[in-house]
C-alpha cells in the first residue's frame, strides 16, 4: 500500500498505526493507497481501494449486501431455506 503524508511529517510508528486502523475499518477490502492529511492537531484519512472482482450480492428486503454475515439471524435463515430457481 502506498502511503502519502501531506502537510507535514510523521514517524513510521504512527503511520503503521493508521494502516492498522484502516485494516480494521475496512475488513476484506484491499487498500491501494492512503493519504494522511495533517491539519494542525487533526488528521484526515483518504483511502483509495483496489478494484475487486464482483463476487456475489444478496438481496434482502431491497438491501444489497456482499456478505451474509451482515444480515441478522432471521435473514440468514431465510436465505438458507430459500428455494433457488435455475436460470
N, C-alpha and C positions, 0 to 999 in steps of 0.2 A: 504494500500500500504506500502510495506517495503521500507525504505529509508536508504541507506548506504552513509556515508560521508567518503571519502577516502583521505588520505594525509593531514589531519588537522581537525579542529573543526569548527562548525557552529552553530549559535544560532537558536532556534526554529522559530523565526520570518522569518529569511532568508530562512530556509528550506521550510516553508509554502509558501513563495513567489515562489520558484521553483516548488512546487507541483501545485500551481495555474497556472503558466506558462505552465506546461505540460498539464493540462486540456484544456487550450485554444489552444495549438498547435495540440493536438490530440483529437478533439471532437468526442464523440461517441465510443472511444476505452477505454478499461479498462487496466490500467497500474498495473501490478503485483508488479513490483519492479523498483526503480530508484537508480542509482549510481550517486552521486555528487562527482566528482573527482577534487580536488583543485590542481591547478598548478600555484603556485605563486599568481599573481593578477587575474588569469583567472580560470574559472570553466568549466569543460566538463561534460555534462549530458549524461547518458546512460540509455535507457528505455528498460524494459522487459514487453511485453504485455501478458495479459491473453489470452489463446486460446478461440476464439469465434466460435460459430457455423456459418457455411457459410449460409447466408440468401438468397441472390439473387444477380446476376450480370447482368448488362445491357450491351449489345454490341452495340457500336455506332461507326461506321466508323473505325472498327478494334481497338477500345479502349475499355477496360473493366473498368466499374465503378461500385461501390457498392451502389450508391445513385443517384437518378435522379437529385437532386439539384446541382450536379457537372456539369451537362450539360447546354449548353446555351439554350435560349428560343426556337430557331428553332429545336433543337434536342428533347427537351421536347415535343414540338408539334408533331414532327414526331412519337414519341413513343405513344402519346395519340391516334393518328389517325391510328396507325399500326394495321393491322388485325392479331389477334392471331390464330395460327393453333393448332388444337388438336394433341396431341402426342399419 
